[in-house]
Amino acid sequence: MRRLNLKMTDKQYEVFEKWAKSESRTVENLTAMFLSNGVEYHLVDNEACVKKLENDLNQSLDHKYQYYSDEEITNLYEHLALQQDRPD
């Protein structure tokens, strides 16, 4: 798995960390939860145009370019929060 790094001020991190702990979550888990929810909300008002990865292409189609539907993108990130490390 890959990691995503975000820059934030010390205060932003400390408040976010307290928020995560208040919900019995890790910082990573709460961030992933926000990201997964944000993808769905973003696609309500915006259309994504993301070419499919090679292994996701439908071989029965002759189209050189195939794109993920908004639903496929939403489903891809739906369980992102569950993929994070659990709190100690």
Secondary structure, DSSP 4 states (H G I P E B T S, - for coil): ---------HHHHHHHHHHHHHTT--HHHHHHHHHHHHHHHHHHHS----BPPGGG--TT---S--B--HHHHHHHHTTGGGGSPPP-
